[in-house]
Structure formats: C-alpha cells, structure tokens
Amino acid sequence: MLKKVTPEQVNAYNKNTMMEVLGIECVDVGDDYIVSTMPVDHRTHQPMGLLHGGASAALIESIGSMGSVLLIDPSKQAPVGIEINANHIGSVKSGKVKAVGKVVHAGKKTHVWQVDIFDMATDKMVCTGRLTTMIIDRK
C-alpha cells in the first residue's frame, strides 16, 4: 500500500524538477495507484504539433518513480528507473492528458508500474507503458 499523502504533498516534492517544467501535476493518490495530469502544449509537443512520445515516457517514469517513493522509506532507500516502455496508440494536439499508474509488483528490490495515458477531452487511451524501478540503499 502506498503511504497516505495528498496530491499537494506530491506536487511540492516535484518543485524545481522536470515534472514542474512539463506541468505534470498529481491529482489523486490511492492505496495502489497515482493519477497525474500533463498539459499538451508547447512544452510537450513534437514538431508536428502532437504530444511528444518522450513527454509521455517522462509522465510514465514520473508516476512510477513517485509511486515507488511512496512504497519505501526514502530516508534509507531510493528508486531508480531501470526499464521503461511506451506504446503510443493515439495522438493529442492540445488540452491535457491524464495518466493512471497502478503498481503491478512491489518487491523488496524491484517495483513494476503500469501506466495508461488518456486524452482528457475524449477519454481515449493515447499511450500505455510500464516502468520498472530498482530499489537501492542510500549511502
């Protein structure tokens, strides 16, 4: 189970990071999931004016990494991404996307997160991906 935190606490943790630059905002945290939004605008576009696949991958990694932080004691351990995949199955030109990340596996040394990204205007899935994090000890 994820630690009980508010979306505001997650967003404060993301200050001065890529998540803030891309406009990624946590909007919900549950027992085994995190929901975040990201704007589709000049910060997240590719040259054809569509949502950049790398922005979607950054959203997937952001949700999974934050989720892993909520499963460990971050004063003693840290999650590091070791594998990410993203299947882009739709496109978005503007507005916002919503990503729902659910923990699939929460072991002592690895976590696996499934993240689905939806166009908020149509509720159609535009990307699905997985992130694997390795849990390392802080020195």
KASUL-V50154 format. One record per pair of residues at least 12 apart in sequence whose ideal C-beta (glycine too) atoms are under 6 Angstrom apart, sorted by the first residue. I is the first residue (numbers start at 1). J is the second residue. If there is no record, write none. Layout:
i | j
I | J
I | J
This chain:
i | j
1 | 31
2 | 70
3 | 70
5 | 29
7 | 26
7 | 27
10 | 26
10 | 66
11 | 25
11 | 26
19 | 62
22 | 38
22 | 43
23 | 38
23 | 39
24 | 36
24 | 38
24 | 62
25 | 37
32 | 102
32 | 103
33 | 102
34 | 63
34 | 67
34 | 101
35 | 100
36 | 63
36 | 99
37 | 96
37 | 98
38 | 59
38 | 97
39 | 96
40 | 92
40 | 94
40 | 95
49 | 93
50 | 91
50 | 93
51 | 92
53 | 88
56 | 86
56 | 117
56 | 127
57 | 84
57 | 86
59 | 99
60 | 86
60 | 115
60 | 129
60 | 131
61 | 81
61 | 84
61 | 131
63 | 99
63 | 101
63 | 115
64 | 101
64 | 113
64 | 131
65 | 79
67 | 101
67 | 103
67 | 113
68 | 111
68 | 133
71 | 106
72 | 135
76 | 138
77 | 135
77 | 137
78 | 136
78 | 138
79 | 133
79 | 135
80 | 134
80 | 136
81 | 131
81 | 133
82 | 132
82 | 134
83 | 132
84 | 131
85 | 129
85 | 130
86 | 127
86 | 129
87 | 128
88 | 127
90 | 124
90 | 126
92 | 119
92 | 126
95 | 120
95 | 121
96 | 120
97 | 117
98 | 118
98 | 120
99 | 115
99 | 117
100 | 116
101 | 113
101 | 115
102 | 114
109 | 135
110 | 132
110 | 134
111 | 133
112 | 132
113 | 131
114 | 130
115 | 129
116 | 128
